[in-house]
Amino acid sequence: MAARIWIFSVAVALFLSFSSAQDLQIVNAERRIDLSSHIVKAFFTLKVENIGKDPAADMLLAFPPTQIKHLSMVQALAITGKKKKKTYLPLDVKPTEQPDAPNDTGYFLVSFATPLTPGKTVTLEVLYILTHSLEPFPSEIAQSESQLVYYRDSAVILSPYHIKQQTTFFKTPSARVESFTNVEPANRAGKEIKYGPYEDRAPYSYAPVNVHFENNSPFAVVEELVREIEISHWGSLQITENYRLTHGGARHKGVFSRVDYQSRRSISGSSSFNALLAVLPPKVNSVYYRDDIGNISTSHLRTGFKKPQGTFIVDDPTFTAFLLYFSEYQEDPTRIVDHPRLPHNFSELSLSFRTKLTTLQRPSLSCEEDKDDLRFS
């Protein structure tokens, strides 16, 4: 009896999954994939229509197994209004599983703000970010060579729904594109590769493409981040952050020349990174930073001119070029934050403060491990 109930439940789940996929269709889809850094950003604009007989409360986003393991973030917004009167409503997005998923496809479930009634449409904007999705090729380069990478995806959007019309754009950091897979209609103009428009694609259509292009952005990866926060009863904070940085791009081969690197920055070690950006509170003081061999005497700290107050830029760290050549790099930037308005409550022997303590930001960094250590002094 229990076995029959289990079989019936599975059959109902399969039927609901199948029927929900048949109740929705994507009228128009536009996908823009930004390959200008080592972190891949993809933007969807989807016009979804309910062609079924019942209201639909959610829809599925599908990802191939090669991407699902590199997904860093997925967000969705519902758009209402037109032109200047547009409003964006954040939607709930969460990972889910489907029992009938073909080829290990991964899914995210997007819940509509209000159920989509039959015959109605809704426009969604979806953003997802991929890390470790660019493959350096060749994997080793000389100091004077540019960094070339592969990106693999599909010319058409992987979806459990029928898509009436769709177009995909790839944006590369430069006009140097060694090769790209031709899936007609496809064309390239400058930094942009366009696939489509394609019409009436069946659910789970897939057309693999490879794009081989120049990408000299630094492939900075934080392998480990340990943050220590020391809270004083007198109202000051001391924050110490230890980063283990690596360059995830092509490795260096041959002899390194410091003279060439200093005198020919545009072509020598162009994919190494020579500055680190830290966004700190406006009242920060007593900032110091060092690497694993001690204080960084060749660097200096300055306020960013085009950034908000409290932004500092560390120029020319000790191992500027060597981030391209060594597999690991240790940096221990430390700062002391003095917060004069930190509230006290001595009667209860407690201390309350704003919890937003993560003030050091690294644009275009991917972090693989993050640890916090909170101490009172």
C-alpha positions as YAML, in Angstrom:
chain: A
units: angstrom
residues:
- id: 1
  name: MET
  ca: [0.00, 0.00, 0.00]
- id: 2
  name: ALA
  ca: [2.81, 2.39, 0.93]
- id: 3
  name: ALA
  ca: [4.59, 1.60, -2.34]
- id: 4
  name: ARG
  ca: [1.45, 2.44, -4.32]
- id: 5
  name: ILE
  ca: [1.06, 5.77, -2.50]
- id: 6
  name: TRP
  ca: [4.74, 6.62, -3.24]
- id: 7
  name: ILE
  ca: [4.31, 5.77, -6.94]
- id: 8
  name: PHE
  ca: [1.15, 7.84, -7.11]
- id: 9
  name: SER
  ca: [2.88, 10.82, -5.45]
- id: 10
  name: VAL
  ca: [5.77, 10.66, -7.91]
- id: 11
  name: ALA
  ca: [3.33, 10.48, -10.82]
- id: 12
  name: VAL
  ca: [1.43, 13.52, -9.54]
- id: 13
  name: ALA
  ca: [4.69, 15.47, -9.12]
- id: 14
  name: LEU
  ca: [5.77, 14.59, -12.65]
- id: 15
  name: PHE
  ca: [2.36, 15.60, -14.00]
- id: 16
  name: LEU
  ca: [2.39, 18.96, -12.17]
- id: 17
  name: SER
  ca: [5.94, 19.68, -13.34]
- id: 18
  name: PHE
  ca: [5.04, 18.79, -16.93]
- id: 19
  name: SER
  ca: [1.76, 20.71, -16.89]
- id: 20
  name: SER
  ca: [3.36, 23.83, -15.40]
- id: 21
  name: ALA
  ca: [5.99, 23.78, -18.17]
- id: 22
  name: GLN
  ca: [3.20, 23.57, -20.75]
- id: 23
  name: ASP
  ca: [1.20, 26.37, -19.14]
- id: 24
  name: LEU
  ca: [3.94, 28.98, -19.69]
- id: 25
  name: GLN
  ca: [5.81, 30.13, -22.75]
- id: 26
  name: ILE
  ca: [8.46, 32.80, -23.27]
- id: 27
  name: VAL
  ca: [7.28, 35.23, -25.92]
- id: 28
  name: ASN
  ca: [10.58, 37.06, -26.22]
- id: 29
  name: ALA
  ca: [13.98, 36.58, -24.58]
- id: 30
  name: GLU
  ca: [17.13, 38.66, -24.76]
- id: 31
  name: ARG
  ca: [20.32, 37.53, -23.06]
- id: 32
  name: ARG
  ca: [23.46, 39.67, -22.65]
- id: 33
  name: ILE
  ca: [26.62, 38.02, -21.35]
- id: 34
  name: ASP
  ca: [29.40, 40.31, -20.14]
- id: 35
  name: LEU
  ca: [32.86, 38.75, -20.51]
- id: 36
  name: SER
  ca: [34.84, 41.92, -19.80]
- id: 37
  name: SER
  ca: [36.35, 40.58, -16.56]
- id: 38
  name: HIS
  ca: [37.10, 37.13, -15.12]
- id: 39
  name: ILE
  ca: [33.65, 37.10, -13.50]
- id: 40
  name: VAL
  ca: [30.91, 36.38, -16.04]
- id: 41
  name: LYS
  ca: [27.72, 38.43, -15.69]
- id: 42
  name: ALA
  ca: [24.60, 37.41, -17.61]
- id: 43
  name: PHE
  ca: [21.45, 39.51, -17.95]
- id: 44
  name: PHE
  ca: [18.12, 38.11, -19.12]
- id: 45
  name: THR
  ca: [15.03, 40.01, -20.20]
- id: 46
  name: LEU
  ca: [12.12, 37.58, -20.44]
- id: 47
  name: LYS
  ca: [8.53, 38.22, -21.48]
- id: 48
  name: VAL
  ca: [6.56, 35.32, -20.03]
- id: 49
  name: GLU
  ca: [2.99, 34.45, -21.01]
- id: 50
  name: ASN
  ca: [0.51, 32.14, -19.32]
- id: 51
  name: ILE
  ca: [-1.10, 30.05, -22.06]
- id: 52
  name: GLY
  ca: [-2.72, 27.60, -19.66]
- id: 53
  name: LYS
  ca: [-6.12, 27.55, -17.97]
- id: 54
  name: ASP
  ca: [-4.98, 28.14, -14.40]
- id: 55
  name: PRO
  ca: [-2.98, 30.93, -12.72]
- id: 56
  name: ALA
  ca: [0.78, 30.29, -12.48]
- id: 57
  name: ALA
  ca: [2.54, 31.16, -9.22]
- id: 58
  name: ASP
  ca: [6.13, 30.62, -10.36]
- id: 59
  name: MET
  ca: [8.46, 29.62, -13.18]
- id: 60
  name: LEU
  ca: [11.74, 27.73, -13.56]
- id: 61
  name: LEU
  ca: [15.16, 28.93, -14.66]
- id: 62
  name: ALA
  ca: [17.33, 26.14, -16.08]
- id: 63
  name: PHE
  ca: [21.14, 25.92, -16.09]
- id: 64
  name: PRO
  ca: [23.43, 23.29, -17.64]
- id: 65
  name: PRO
  ca: [25.53, 21.24, -15.19]
- id: 66
  name: THR
  ca: [28.71, 23.01, -16.33]
- id: 67
  name: GLN
  ca: [27.28, 26.31, -15.09]
- id: 68
  name: ILE
  ca: [25.27, 25.26, -12.04]
- id: 69
  name: LYS
  ca: [28.45, 24.45, -10.10]
- id: 70
  name: HIS
  ca: [29.94, 27.88, -10.88]
- id: 71
  name: LEU
  ca: [26.85, 29.95, -10.07]
- id: 72
  name: SER
  ca: [27.61, 32.68, -7.56]
- id: 73
  name: MET
  ca: [24.33, 34.58, -7.55]
- id: 74
  name: VAL
  ca: [20.88, 34.55, -9.18]
- id: 75
  name: GLN
  ca: [18.47, 37.48, -8.91]
- id: 76
  name: ALA
  ca: [15.14, 38.25, -10.58]
- id: 77
  name: LEU
  ca: [13.02, 41.40, -10.88]
- id: 78
  name: ALA
  ca: [9.51, 41.92, -12.20]
- id: 79
  name: ILE
  ca: [9.07, 45.02, -14.38]
- id: 80
  name: THR
  ca: [5.88, 47.05, -14.41]
- id: 81
  name: GLY
  ca: [5.15, 50.28, -16.28]
- id: 82
  name: LYS
  ca: [6.89, 51.72, -19.31]
- id: 83
  name: LYS
  ca: [9.86, 54.00, -19.96]
- id: 84
  name: LYS
  ca: [10.38, 56.51, -17.15]
- id: 85
  name: LYS
  ca: [7.53, 55.05, -15.10]
- id: 86
  name: LYS
  ca: [9.09, 51.63, -14.87]
- id: 87
  name: THR
  ca: [9.21, 50.00, -11.45]
- id: 88
  name: TYR
  ca: [11.25, 46.97, -10.44]
- id: 89
  name: LEU
  ca: [9.98, 44.49, -7.88]
- id: 90
  name: PRO
  ca: [12.45, 41.95, -6.44]
- id: 91
  name: LEU
  ca: [11.23, 38.37, -6.66]
- id: 92
  name: ASP
  ca: [12.02, 35.36, -4.50]
- id: 93
  name: VAL
  ca: [14.54, 33.04, -6.17]
- id: 94
  name: LYS
  ca: [15.63, 29.73, -4.68]
- id: 95
  name: PRO
  ca: [17.27, 26.53, -5.96]
- id: 96
  name: THR
  ca: [15.00, 23.60, -6.61]
- id: 97
  name: GLU
  ca: [15.07, 20.10, -8.07]
- id: 98
  name: GLN
  ca: [12.96, 18.49, -10.74]
- id: 99
  name: PRO
  ca: [12.57, 14.71, -10.92]
- id: 100
  name: ASP
  ca: [12.52, 14.73, -14.72]
- id: 101
  name: ALA
  ca: [15.56, 16.97, -15.23]
- id: 102
  name: PRO
  ca: [17.37, 15.97, -18.45]
- id: 103
  name: ASN
  ca: [21.17, 15.74, -18.56]
- id: 104
  name: ASP
  ca: [21.62, 16.84, -14.92]
- id: 105
  name: THR
  ca: [20.05, 20.23, -15.57]
- id: 106
  name: GLY
  ca: [19.96, 22.52, -12.51]
- id: 107
  name: TYR
  ca: [16.99, 24.70, -11.64]
- id: 108
  name: PHE
  ca: [16.05, 27.85, -9.76]
- id: 109
  name: LEU
  ca: [12.44, 28.64, -8.92]
- id: 110
  name: VAL
  ca: [11.25, 32.23, -9.41]
- id: 111
  name: SER
  ca: [8.05, 33.08, -7.52]
- id: 112
  name: PHE
  ca: [5.84, 35.74, -9.11]
- id: 113
  name: ALA
  ca: [4.71, 38.67, -6.95]
- id: 114
  name: THR
  ca: [1.12, 37.81, -7.87]
- id: 115
  name: PRO
  ca: [-0.07, 34.71, -9.74]
- id: 116
  name: LEU
  ca: [0.05, 35.12, -13.50]
- id: 117
  name: THR
  ca: [-3.50, 34.65, -14.76]
- id: 118
  name: PRO
  ca: [-4.31, 32.94, -18.08]
- id: 119
  name: GLY
  ca: [-3.64, 35.09, -21.14]
- id: 120
  name: LYS
  ca: [-1.53, 37.63, -19.19]
- id: 121
  name: THR
  ca: [2.18, 38.38, -19.56]
- id: 122
  name: VAL
  ca: [4.91, 39.53, -17.18]
- id: 123
  name: THR
  ca: [8.36, 40.92, -17.99]
- id: 124
  name: LEU
  ca: [11.26, 39.71, -15.87]
- id: 125
  name: GLU
  ca: [14.89, 40.74, -15.61]
- id: 126
  name: VAL
  ca: [17.26, 38.06, -14.38]
- id: 127
  name: LEU
  ca: [20.89, 38.46, -13.38]
- id: 128
  name: TYR
  ca: [23.23, 35.57, -12.69]
- id: 129
  name: ILE
  ca: [26.96, 35.59, -12.06]
- id: 130
  name: LEU
  ca: [29.47, 32.83, -12.82]
- id: 131
  name: THR
  ca: [32.95, 32.41, -11.34]
- id: 132
  name: HIS
  ca: [35.81, 30.21, -12.59]
- id: 133
  name: SER
  ca: [34.09, 29.91, -15.97]
- id: 134
  name: LEU
  ca: [36.87, 31.28, -18.19]
- id: 135
  name: GLU
  ca: [39.64, 28.88, -19.18]
- id: 136
  name: PRO
  ca: [43.04, 30.43, -20.02]
- id: 137
  name: PHE
  ca: [44.28, 29.12, -23.35]
- id: 138
  name: PRO
  ca: [47.18, 28.90, -23.69]
- id: 139
  name: SER
  ca: [47.54, 28.11, -20.00]
- id: 140
  name: GLU
  ca: [51.04, 29.64, -19.87]
- id: 141
  name: ILE
  ca: [52.16, 32.92, -21.41]
- id: 142
  name: ALA
  ca: [55.34, 34.98, -21.59]
- id: 143
  name: GLN
  ca: [55.58, 38.39, -19.96]
- id: 144
  name: SER
  ca: [54.96, 40.24, -23.23]
- id: 145
  name: GLU
  ca: [52.00, 38.10, -24.34]
- id: 146
  name: SER
  ca: [48.33, 38.85, -23.92]
- id: 147
  name: GLN
  ca: [46.04, 36.53, -22.01]
- id: 148
  name: LEU
  ca: [43.59, 34.54, -24.12]
- id: 149
  name: VAL
  ca: [40.67, 32.61, -22.65]
- id: 150
  name: TYR
  ca: [37.85, 30.27, -23.67]
- id: 151
  name: TYR
  ca: [34.22, 30.71, -22.68]
- id: 152
  name: ARG
  ca: [31.71, 27.93, -23.35]
- id: 153
  name: ASP
  ca: [27.95, 28.41, -23.43]
- id: 154
  name: SER
  ca: [24.95, 27.97, -25.73]
- id: 155
  name: ALA
  ca: [23.77, 30.15, -28.59]
- id: 156
  name: VAL
  ca: [20.19, 29.55, -27.43]
- id: 157
  name: ILE
  ca: [18.78, 29.77, -23.92]
- id: 158
  name: LEU
  ca: [18.35, 26.54, -22.01]
- id: 159
  name: SER
  ca: [14.77, 26.58, -20.74]
- id: 160
  name: PRO
  ca: [11.99, 24.13, -19.88]
- id: 161
  name: TYR
  ca: [9.60, 26.39, -21.81]
- id: 162
  name: HIS
  ca: [8.94, 27.01, -25.47]
- id: 163
  name: ILE
  ca: [10.65, 30.25, -26.59]
- id: 164
  name: LYS
  ca: [9.04, 32.05, -29.52]
- id: 165
  name: GLN
  ca: [11.92, 34.47, -30.18]
- id: 166
  name: GLN
  ca: [15.33, 34.96, -28.59]
- id: 167
  name: THR
  ca: [18.66, 36.70, -29.09]
- id: 168
  name: THR
  ca: [21.98, 36.32, -27.27]
- id: 169
  name: PHE
  ca: [24.83, 38.86, -27.12]
- id: 170
  name: PHE
  ca: [28.39, 38.24, -25.90]
- id: 171
  name: LYS
  ca: [30.42, 41.31, -24.91]
- id: 172
  name: THR
  ca: [34.21, 40.85, -24.93]
- id: 173
  name: PRO
  ca: [36.73, 43.21, -23.27]
- id: 174
  name: SER
  ca: [38.43, 44.01, -26.59]
- id: 175
  name: ALA
  ca: [37.86, 43.56, -30.30]
- id: 176
  name: ARG
  ca: [40.44, 40.78, -30.43]
- id: 177
  name: VAL
  ca: [38.43, 37.58, -30.87]
- id: 178
  name: GLU
  ca: [40.46, 34.61, -32.04]
- id: 179
  name: SER
  ca: [37.45, 32.48, -32.93]
- id: 180
  name: PHE
  ca: [33.81, 31.82, -32.11]
- id: 181
  name: THR
  ca: [31.37, 29.07, -33.03]
- id: 182
  name: ASN
  ca: [29.10, 29.99, -35.91]
- id: 183
  name: VAL
  ca: [25.44, 29.11, -35.29]
- id: 184
  name: GLU
  ca: [23.48, 30.89, -38.00]
- id: 185
  name: PRO
  ca: [22.45, 33.64, -37.82]
- id: 186
  name: ALA
  ca: [25.55, 34.90, -36.02]
- id: 187
  name: ASN
  ca: [27.78, 37.91, -36.55]
- id: 188
  name: ARG
  ca: [30.43, 39.96, -34.79]
- id: 189
  name: ALA
  ca: [30.90, 43.72, -34.69]
- id: 190
  name: GLY
  ca: [33.75, 45.13, -32.61]
- id: 191
  name: LYS
  ca: [33.46, 43.84, -29.05]
- id: 192
  name: GLU
  ca: [30.04, 42.24, -29.53]
- id: 193
  name: ILE
  ca: [29.03, 38.83, -30.85]
- id: 194
  name: LYS
  ca: [25.35, 38.37, -31.68]
- id: 195
  name: TYR
  ca: [23.53, 35.05, -31.96]
- id: 196
  name: GLY
  ca: [20.03, 35.14, -33.37]
- id: 197
  name: PRO
  ca: [17.29, 36.00, -33.51]
- id: 198
  name: TYR
  ca: [16.09, 32.40, -33.27]
- id: 199
  name: GLU
  ca: [12.41, 31.57, -33.44]
- id: 200
  name: ASP
  ca: [10.21, 28.80, -32.06]
- id: 201
  name: ARG
  ca: [12.80, 26.86, -30.09]
- id: 202
  name: ALA
  ca: [11.52, 23.79, -28.28]
- id: 203
  name: PRO
  ca: [12.05, 23.27, -24.53]
- id: 204
  name: TYR
  ca: [15.60, 22.28, -23.55]
- id: 205
  name: SER
  ca: [17.09, 23.34, -26.88]
- id: 206
  name: TYR
  ca: [20.86, 23.72, -26.70]
- id: 207
  name: ALA
  ca: [23.47, 24.86, -29.24]
- id: 208
  name: PRO
  ca: [27.00, 24.76, -27.76]
- id: 209
  name: VAL
  ca: [29.36, 27.59, -28.66]
- id: 210
  name: ASN
  ca: [32.99, 28.38, -27.81]
- id: 211
  name: VAL
  ca: [34.37, 31.92, -27.77]
- id: 212
  name: HIS
  ca: [38.17, 32.36, -27.75]
- id: 213
  name: PHE
  ca: [39.14, 35.96, -26.99]
- id: 214
  name: GLU
  ca: [41.63, 38.29, -25.33]
- id: 215
  name: ASN
  ca: [41.00, 39.07, -21.67]
- id: 216
  name: ASN
  ca: [43.77, 40.90, -19.80]
- id: 217
  name: SER
  ca: [41.77, 41.63, -16.67]
- id: 218
  name: PRO
  ca: [43.46, 40.31, -13.50]
- id: 219
  name: PHE
  ca: [42.01, 36.97, -12.44]
- id: 220
  name: ALA
  ca: [42.13, 37.79, -8.73]
- id: 221
  name: VAL
  ca: [40.86, 35.04, -6.44]
- id: 222
  name: VAL
  ca: [40.64, 35.19, -2.65]
- id: 223
  name: GLU
  ca: [41.31, 31.60, -1.66]
- id: 224
  name: GLU
  ca: [40.88, 32.33, 2.02]
- id: 225
  name: LEU
  ca: [39.72, 35.35, 4.04]
- id: 226
  name: VAL
  ca: [40.04, 35.47, 7.84]
- id: 227
  name: ARG
  ca: [38.54, 38.53, 9.53]
- id: 228
  name: GLU
  ca: [39.25, 39.35, 13.18]
- id: 229
  name: ILE
  ca: [37.11, 42.03, 14.86]
- id: 230
  name: GLU
  ca: [38.24, 43.31, 18.26]
- id: 231
  name: ILE
  ca: [35.65, 45.42, 20.07]
- id: 232
  name: SER
  ca: [36.79, 47.76, 22.83]
- id: 233
  name: HIS
  ca: [34.47, 48.71, 25.70]
- id: 234
  name: TRP
  ca: [35.58, 52.31, 25.09]
- id: 235
  name: GLY
  ca: [33.91, 52.45, 21.71]
- id: 236
  name: SER
  ca: [36.58, 51.59, 19.14]
- id: 237
  name: LEU
  ca: [36.91, 48.72, 16.72]
- id: 238
  name: GLN
  ca: [40.09, 47.07, 15.47]
- id: 239
  name: ILE
  ca: [39.60, 44.98, 12.36]
- id: 240
  name: THR
  ca: [42.29, 42.74, 10.94]
- id: 241
  name: GLU
  ca: [41.75, 40.94, 7.64]
- id: 242
  name: ASN
  ca: [44.09, 38.31, 6.23]
- id: 243
  name: TYR
  ca: [43.77, 37.48, 2.54]
- id: 244
  name: ARG
  ca: [45.40, 34.71, 0.58]
- id: 245
  name: LEU
  ca: [45.27, 35.94, -3.00]
- id: 246
  name: THR
  ca: [46.02, 34.02, -6.15]
- id: 247
  name: HIS
  ca: [45.95, 34.87, -9.81]
- id: 248
  name: GLY
  ca: [43.58, 32.42, -11.50]
- id: 249
  name: GLY
  ca: [44.63, 33.29, -15.04]
- id: 250
  name: ALA
  ca: [47.42, 32.05, -17.27]
- id: 251
  name: ARG
  ca: [50.71, 31.23, -15.59]
- id: 252
  name: HIS
  ca: [53.96, 32.94, -16.48]
- id: 253
  name: LYS
  ca: [56.64, 31.15, -18.46]
- id: 254
  name: GLY
  ca: [60.20, 32.21, -19.11]
- id: 255
  name: VAL
  ca: [62.19, 34.96, -17.38]
- id: 256
  name: PHE
  ca: [60.59, 37.93, -15.69]
- id: 257
  name: SER
  ca: [62.05, 41.41, -16.37]
- id: 258
  name: ARG
  ca: [61.28, 44.11, -13.82]
- id: 259
  name: VAL
  ca: [62.72, 46.74, -16.21]
- id: 260
  name: ASP
  ca: [60.29, 45.81, -19.00]
- id: 261
  name: TYR
  ca: [57.41, 45.67, -16.57]
- id: 262
  name: GLN
  ca: [58.09, 49.16, -15.17]
- id: 263
  name: SER
  ca: [58.82, 50.81, -18.51]
- id: 264
  name: ARG
  ca: [56.29, 49.05, -20.77]
- id: 265
  name: ARG
  ca: [53.23, 48.61, -18.57]
- id: 266
  name: SER
  ca: [50.77, 48.48, -21.48]
- id: 267
  name: ILE
  ca: [52.27, 45.34, -23.04]
- id: 268
  name: SER
  ca: [54.41, 43.80, -20.29]
- id: 269
  name: GLY
  ca: [52.50, 41.76, -17.75]
- id: 270
  name: SER
  ca: [49.25, 43.37, -18.86]
- id: 271
  name: SER
  ca: [47.10, 40.79, -17.10]
- id: 272
  name: SER
  ca: [48.77, 41.21, -13.70]
- id: 273
  name: PHE
  ca: [47.08, 43.45, -11.17]
- id: 274
  name: ASN
  ca: [48.99, 46.39, -9.76]
- id: 275
  name: ALA
  ca: [46.47, 47.94, -7.34]
- id: 276
  name: LEU
  ca: [44.03, 46.84, -4.66]
- id: 277
  name: LEU
  ca: [40.86, 48.75, -3.77]
- id: 278
  name: ALA
  ca: [39.58, 48.99, -0.20]
- id: 279
  name: VAL
  ca: [36.31, 50.75, 0.68]
- id: 280
  name: LEU
  ca: [36.60, 51.80, 4.32]
- id: 281
  name: PRO
  ca: [34.41, 53.88, 6.68]
- id: 282
  name: PRO
  ca: [34.88, 57.68, 6.51]
- id: 283
  name: LYS
  ca: [36.30, 57.87, 10.06]
- id: 284
  name: VAL
  ca: [38.91, 55.15, 9.56]
- id: 285
  name: ASN
  ca: [42.39, 55.85, 10.93]
- id: 286
  name: SER
  ca: [45.71, 54.12, 11.58]
- id: 287
  name: VAL
  ca: [45.49, 51.97, 8.48]
- id: 288
  name: TYR
  ca: [48.42, 49.71, 7.71]
- id: 289
  name: TYR
  ca: [48.93, 46.76, 5.40]
- id: 290
  name: ARG
  ca: [51.61, 44.20, 4.75]
- id: 291
  name: ASP
  ca: [52.30, 41.00, 2.90]
- id: 292
  name: ASP
  ca: [53.89, 37.80, 4.09]
- id: 293
  name: ILE
  ca: [57.41, 39.27, 4.00]
- id: 294
  name: GLY
  ca: [56.55, 42.32, 6.10]
- id: 295
  name: ASN
  ca: [55.48, 45.91, 5.52]
- id: 296
  name: ILE
  ca: [54.90, 46.99, 1.93]
- id: 297
  name: SER
  ca: [57.41, 49.82, 1.60]
- id: 298
  name: THR
  ca: [57.05, 50.12, -2.18]
- id: 299
  name: SER
  ca: [53.33, 50.90, -1.98]
- id: 300
  name: HIS
  ca: [51.28, 53.83, -0.81]
- id: 301
  name: LEU
  ca: [47.74, 54.46, 0.32]
- id: 302
  name: ARG
  ca: [45.66, 57.27, -1.14]
- id: 303
  name: THR
  ca: [42.07, 58.40, -1.21]
- id: 304
  name: GLY
  ca: [40.19, 57.62, -4.39]
- id: 305
  name: PHE
  ca: [39.11, 60.78, -6.22]
- id: 306
  name: LYS
  ca: [36.13, 59.31, -8.03]
- id: 307
  name: LYS
  ca: [34.98, 57.15, -5.14]
- id: 308
  name: PRO
  ca: [32.99, 57.94, -1.98]
- id: 309
  name: GLN
  ca: [34.80, 59.31, 1.06]
- id: 310
  name: GLY
  ca: [36.72, 56.65, 2.89]
- id: 311
  name: THR
  ca: [37.90, 54.82, -0.21]
- id: 312
  name: PHE
  ca: [41.60, 54.02, -0.39]
- id: 313
  name: ILE
  ca: [43.70, 52.51, -3.15]
- id: 314
  name: VAL
  ca: [46.85, 50.50, -2.51]
- id: 315
  name: ASP
  ca: [49.11, 51.10, -5.51]
- id: 316
  name: ASP
  ca: [52.05, 48.94, -6.51]
- id: 317
  name: PRO
  ca: [52.02, 46.16, -3.92]
- id: 318
  name: THR
  ca: [55.33, 44.38, -3.42]
- id: 319
  name: PHE
  ca: [54.41, 41.45, -5.67]
- id: 320
  name: THR
  ca: [52.65, 43.53, -8.34]
- id: 321
  name: ALA
  ca: [53.77, 41.53, -11.34]
- id: 322
  name: PHE
  ca: [54.35, 38.30, -9.50]
- id: 323
  name: LEU
  ca: [50.65, 37.81, -9.00]
- id: 324
  name: LEU
  ca: [50.77, 36.70, -12.60]
- id: 325
  name: TYR
  ca: [53.56, 34.25, -11.99]
- id: 326
  name: PHE
  ca: [53.16, 32.69, -8.56]
- id: 327
  name: SER
  ca: [50.33, 30.34, -7.73]
- id: 328
  name: GLU
  ca: [49.83, 31.84, -4.27]
- id: 329
  name: TYR
  ca: [50.17, 35.26, -2.73]
- id: 330
  name: GLN
  ca: [49.71, 36.25, 0.90]
- id: 331
  name: GLU
  ca: [48.52, 39.71, 1.88]
- id: 332
  name: ASP
  ca: [47.61, 40.85, 5.41]
- id: 333
  name: PRO
  ca: [45.97, 44.27, 5.15]
- id: 334
  name: THR
  ca: [45.12, 45.51, 8.65]
- id: 335
  name: ARG
  ca: [43.21, 48.56, 9.68]
- id: 336
  name: ILE
  ca: [41.95, 50.12, 12.90]
- id: 337
  name: VAL
  ca: [38.50, 51.63, 12.80]
- id: 338
  name: ASP
  ca: [37.78, 54.18, 15.54]
- id: 339
  name: HIS
  ca: [34.04, 54.71, 15.89]
- id: 340
  name: PRO
  ca: [33.50, 57.66, 18.29]
- id: 341
  name: ARG
  ca: [29.72, 57.24, 18.18]
- id: 342
  name: LEU
  ca: [29.66, 53.63, 19.22]
- id: 343
  name: PRO
  ca: [26.85, 53.54, 21.85]
- id: 344
  name: HIS
  ca: [27.56, 52.27, 25.35]
- id: 345
  name: ASN
  ca: [25.25, 50.84, 27.99]
- id: 346
  name: PHE
  ca: [27.30, 50.37, 31.14]
- id: 347
  name: SER
  ca: [24.27, 49.63, 33.34]
- id: 348
  name: GLU
  ca: [23.75, 46.35, 31.54]
- id: 349
  name: LEU
  ca: [27.43, 45.78, 30.82]
- id: 350
  name: SER
  ca: [26.63, 45.39, 27.15]
- id: 351
  name: LEU
  ca: [27.75, 47.00, 23.92]
- id: 352
  name: SER
  ca: [25.54, 47.59, 20.91]
- id: 353
  name: PHE
  ca: [26.76, 48.62, 17.47]
- id: 354
  name: ARG
  ca: [25.88, 48.46, 13.81]
- id: 355
  name: THR
  ca: [26.54, 45.00, 12.45]
- id: 356
  name: LYS
  ca: [27.75, 46.11, 9.02]
- id: 357
  name: LEU
  ca: [31.43, 45.55, 9.65]
- id: 358
  name: THR
  ca: [32.44, 44.13, 6.29]
- id: 359
  name: THR
  ca: [33.89, 47.30, 4.80]
- id: 360
  name: LEU
  ca: [36.75, 46.00, 2.71]
- id: 361
  name: GLN
  ca: [35.59, 45.29, -0.81]
- id: 362
  name: ARG
  ca: [37.47, 43.82, -3.74]
- id: 363
  name: PRO
  ca: [35.66, 44.45, -7.03]
- id: 364
  name: SER
  ca: [35.95, 41.47, -9.37]
- id: 365
  name: LEU
  ca: [37.31, 39.18, -6.66]
- id: 366
  name: SER
  ca: [35.86, 35.73, -6.11]
- id: 367
  name: CYS
  ca: [36.09, 34.46, -2.54]
- id: 368
  name: GLU
  ca: [36.26, 30.74, -1.90]
- id: 369
  name: GLU
  ca: [36.40, 30.74, 1.92]
- id: 370
  name: ASP
  ca: [35.44, 33.37, 4.48]
- id: 371
  name: LYS
  ca: [35.95, 33.18, 8.26]
- id: 372
  name: ASP
  ca: [35.02, 35.64, 11.02]
- id: 373
  name: ASP
  ca: [36.59, 35.86, 14.48]
- id: 374
  name: LEU
  ca: [34.92, 38.24, 16.96]
- id: 375
  name: ARG
  ca: [36.77, 39.24, 20.14]
- id: 376
  name: PHE
  ca: [36.08, 41.64, 23.01]
- id: 377
  name: SER
  ca: [38.84, 43.54, 24.78]
...
